């Protein structure tokens, strides 16, 4: 197990294998323990990612005594507390958990409000999608975590040096910190906050398909941090079109190349929803189209991801919330319908395909005035061979009437949804007014009786 030395590791991994890189060694290491204590803490930026990592831990912890717990806020707070620990009459608070998987914000809630939560036996602190977690300042999670890890050290030291407590006279060893990301931050201020001890950087690099050698030489290893690479199996293309014809070009490209599993990224939840409605009308029964965003109820997102993974959805339109870490097997094509503003975003989107040695395709849709900036962005990653795909307007003429009908359908559906949402809002306001009126009546009656 390569990371069992007490050093901090910064690990940059593209494609499949990142989660197993920490799940398997942690399980192997914790098997030796007999007493339940939280010994591994895994922090992720989103609920969906946390659920995915939790499922991986559960799958590989089968046939062991290791218990894994997930806290993301999807369950009531008291339910999560009961999953974490219980109060024993003789021993006080007792942990039920060996591995805790969580989001940063929910972790702070439990650190501040769950009595008896103990991380003093923590051996491994894993921060997955590290650059994004470090950007999350919600509830100042890093401050609260460090405070919890460090508090009470002096009180824990025994007053009498008996044989039974001599071992505890030694200062507790801090947990080993492991940061995983495809695009790790170079910001020294952010990394300094983690108090890394003798940090070591491990990276994966793209091998030259012909020579079978890595493209990064020894002189580059010291400056590799922050550089981005993509697999050789990934083909990258871009399409130049107008805003008006953009949806039709996307439809034409998917149909013409018979792409069955595509992930389409847009800049907002509203844009994703409207594009999905339009594509649904264009494809009709030939392909199943759905959209997924943070606006959907928490339980709906994992269900859609599961359906897409099983092949029940052909085109999944989404926002960048799905760009990081989520494992979606068999994605043939990733489409950046909205041009990525940053190279990091492009790398994360493209990373949803061409995974584990499979071939994949990344297509970016641009207007003419976006081409120069897009190519300049790719030059930062030494990408100069991204192929342009031309779709002539003449080739779209036969689809003109169908496109007009689909646009009318989009307008009709959106107007109906807006009307439904308006009715829900008015109904909710009416209910609140009735409750306030009833409360005021009760108060008035009470005052009159007095």
N, C-alpha and C positions, 0 to 999 in steps of 0.2 A: 504494500500500500504506500504509494509514493508520498502522501502528504502527512504522514504521521509524525514527522519531525516538527518541533514547535517553532515553525516559521509561518509568516503570513504569505499566502499564495494569491497572485493575481493571474487568472487564467482566461485567455481569449480563445474561444472555440466557435467555429462556424459550422452550421449544419447539425446533424444528429450526433448524439453521444454526450452532450454537455451534462444532462441530468444524471445519467448513469455514472459520470466521472466522479460525482460526490456521493450518490446514493449507495453504490456498492461498497466502497471503502468504509463509509460510516456504519453501515449495517454489520460489516465484518468486524469492525472495531468494537462496537457496542455489545456484541454477542457474549462477551466475557463477563458482563455485569449481571448481578443477581438482584440488586435492589433498584426499585424504580426511582429514577431521578431524571430530570430534563437534562440530557447530556449533549443533545444536538438541536440547534435552533436554525431554521431555514427561513429567510425573509425574502418575499417576492413583491413586485410592484402592484400586481392586480389579483383579484379573486380567481379569475380563470387560470392564471399561471399557477397560483397556489394550489388549486384543486388538481391540476395536472401533476405537479410534483408530489402531492400527497398520494395520489393513486399509484404513482411509480414506487414510492416508499412502501405502500401497503402490499403491492404485488411482490416485491422482493423480500419483504419481511415475513412472508408466510413461512410457516414451520419454524419460526423462531419465537422467543418470548418478548421481542421488541414491540412496544406499542407506539403507534403514531397518531398524533392528534392534529386536526386542522382547525384553525380559528381565523375567520375572515369577516365575520359579521353576518353571515347567511343564516345563523341560528341566534335565538335570543341569548342575551349576555349570560343569564343564569344557567342556561343549558351548556354553554361553553365552559363556564366555571366548573360545573359538575363533571365535565369530560376531562378537565385538567387535574383535579385533585379532590380529596375528601378529608373531612375532619375526624380523626380518630381520638377516642377518649383518652388513650394512654400515650400515643406518640405525637399527637397534634396533627398538623396538616401533612397528608401523605400524597405524593405524586402518583398519578395513574399513567404517566407519559414518559417515554424515553426520547422520542423525537417530536419536536413541535414545529409545524409548518404554518406560516402566518403571513399576513400583510402587515406593513409597518404601522399603519394607523390603529389597527385592532390590537396589535401587540402593546401599544402604549396604553390603551384602555385597560388591559388586564394588569399591566405593570403598576398602574395607579389605583386600580379599584378591586383587584382580586387578592384578598388577604391570603397569605400563605404561599403565594406563587414564588418559587425558589429557583433561581438560575445559578446558584453558587457552585453547582457541580457541572456546569456547562463545559464541554470539551471542544465542541466545534460550533463555530458561528459561520453559516454559509449565507452569503448575499448573492442571490441569483439575479441576472439582469442588473448588475451592480451599478452601472452608470445611471440607470433610470431610478433605482431605489435611492441612490445618493442625491438625486435631484428632488426627491420627495421630502419636503420639509414639514409634512403634515404632523402636527402635534410634537414636532421636534423629537422624533423617535430615537435618533442616535444619542441625544443627550440623556433621555430617560433610560435607555438601555445601559449606557455606560455607568450612570448613577446607580442603577440596580445591581450591576455586576460588582461595583466597587464598595457599596455601602456595607457597613457592619464588619469590616475585616478585623478591626481591632477588638471588637466585642467577641469575635469568634475565637480569639486566641485564649487557650485555657490558662487559668491562674496558677494551677498546680501542674508541675511537670511529671506526672505519673507515667508509668509504662504504657497505660492505656491511651494517653493523649499526647505522647511525645511526637508522633507523626503529624499531628495537627498544628504543632508549633511552627512548622514550615509555612511560609506564605503560599496561599492557593495559587496554582498555576493558571494564568489567564487562558481563555479558550483560543484555539487556533482559528484564525479568520481566513476564509476562502472567498474570494470574489470571482464571479463568473460573468462573462459578457462577450458578445461578438464585437462590441465597439466600446472598449473600456476608456473611461475618462482620463485625460492627461492633466486635469486640473489639480495641481499639487495641494491647493487649499482643501478640496474635497477629500482627497486621499489622506491628508494629514489628520483630519477629524477622526479617522478610523484607528489611529494609534497603531499602525502596522509595525510589527517587530521583524526585522530582517526580511523585508518583503522579497519574494521571488516571482518572476514573471514567466509563465509557461504559455506558449502560443502554438496554434496550428498554422501551417503554411501550405500554400497550393504547390503541388508537385508538377513539374513539367511533364506533360503526358508522353512526349517523345523520349526525353532523356531519363525520366524517372527520378529527377532530382528536385530538391526544393528550390523555389525561386528566390528565397531570401538567403543571402550569403552571410558569412561570419561577421563581416564588417557592419551589416545592417541590424544585427540582433539587438544591439544596445539602444537603437532608436526605433524599434519596431512598434512600440506601444503607441496606439492611436492610428496605425496604418490598417487599412481594410483590404481583405482579399475575399475572393469568391471562388467556388469550386470550378474545376475545369469542365465539369458536366453541365454548367449553366451557360445557356446561350442568351445573349442580350440584344434586344432590338428596340427601335423606337418608330413611332408612326406620327407623321406631321399632318394635321388636319385643322379644320376650323371648329370653333366652339359649337356651332349649329349642327355640324355633321359628326361630332365626336361620338355620340351614342351609336349612331348608325355604323360608323367605322369599326367600333368595338364589336358590334353584332356581326358585321360582315367578316371580320377577322376570325372570330371564334367559329363561325359556320364554315368558312372556306377551309380552315385548317383542321376542322373536326376535333376541336378541343373539348374534352368531356369533363375535366376537373380544373376549373379556373377560379382564382381568388382575385377580386377586383378591389383596389384600394381607392377611396375617395377622401376628401379633406374634412368632411363633416358627416354627422349622423343623418341630417336632413338630405344631403346630397346622395348618400348611400341608399336611403329609402326611396327617393324619387327615381334614381337610376335603376333600382331593382324592379320597380313597377313598370318602367318603360321597357326594360329587357324582357320581362315576363310577357308583356304584350307582343313584343317582336318574335320571341321564340315560340310562344304559344305552348303546345304540348311536346315540342321537340326537346326542350331542356327545362329542368327544374331550377328556378332562380329564387334566392332568398337574400335578405339583407340582415346584417347583425351589427349592433352598436351598443354603446353604453346606455342608451335610452330604453333598451329592452329590459324586461324584468330579469332579475338575477338567475332564475331557474331556466329561462328560455335560452340564454346564451349557450350553456353547456349542452343542451339538447340539440341546438342547431349545429354546433361544432361536431357532436357525435354523429348526426345525420350526414354531414358533409364528409366525415371520415369514412363512413360506411358506403359512400357513393350514392346516397339517396338525394343529394343536392349536387347539381352540376356546376352552377355559378353562384358563388357566395360573395356578395358585395359588402364591404366592411370599411371601417376606419382603421387608423394606425394602432388602435387598441389591440388589434389582432396581429400586428406586425412582429411582436417580440415573443420569442420563446414557445409559443403555442405549437404543438406538434400536430400537423395535419398531414397524414400519410397520403402519398399518391397525387400531390398537387402537380399538375402538368404545366400550368402556366400561371404566373403572377402578373397582373396588369396594374400599372400605376396610372389609373384613369386621371387622377389629380397629380400633377407633377410633384415629386418630393422636393421640399425646400432645402433639405440638407442631405449630404452624402450619407450620413449615418442612417437616416430614414430609408434611403434607397437600399442600403446594404441589408437592413433588417427586413424590408419587404421582400427583396430577392431571396433572402434566406429561408422563406417558406417553401421553396421548391429546390430541386437538385440536391436532395438530402440523402445521406447514407449511400452515396455512389450512384444514385438514380439520375437520369437526365432531367433537365428542367429548362423552362423558358421564362425570361423576364421581359415584359413589353411595357414601354413607357409611351403615353399618348401626349403629344405636344402641339401647341400652336406655333406658327412660324417665329414669333418673337420670343419664344421660350427655348428654342434650339441652342442658341449660343451659350446661354447660362447653363443649360443642362450639360452640354459637352465640357464646359469649363469645370463644372462640378465633378464629372467623371475623371477628368485629367488628374484630380487630386489622388485618385486611386490607380493612376496609370492605365486607365481604360480608354484606349483609343480606337478599338476595333468594334464598337457597337454598331450593328448594322441597321440601316434605315429601310423600313418597309413602306412601299408606296401603294396607296390605294387611290386610284383615279376616281374623280367625281363621276365620270361617265359610267363606271362600274356600279355606281350606287343609284343610277337613274331608275332602274327597274324596281327598286325598293321604295321609290318616292311615295306612292299612295299608301303602302303599308306603314311607312314611317309617319305620315300625316295622321293616319288612323290611331297609331300608337300614342302620338302626342295628345290627341283628343281624349284618349282613354286615360292617360296620365292626369290630365287636367280634371277629368270627371272624378277619378279616384281621390285625388288630393282634396278637391272641394268637398267631397262626401266625408273624408276623414276630418277635415277642419270643422265641418258642421257637427260631426259626432263629438269631437273634442270640446267644442263650444257648449254643446248640450250638457256634457259631463261637468264642465266647469260651473255652469249655471246651476245645475242640480246640487253640486257640492256647496255652492254659496247659499242656496236656499236651505239646505240642511243645517248649515252653520248658523244661519239667521234664526231658524226655529229653535235650535239649542240655546242660543243666547237669550231669546225671548222667554223660553221656559225657565232658564236660570234666573233671569231678572224677575219673573213672576214669583218664583219661590222665595227669592230674597225679599221682595216687597211684602209678601205675605208674612214672612218671618218677622220683619220689622213692625208690621201692623199689629201682630199678636203681642209683641213686647210692649 
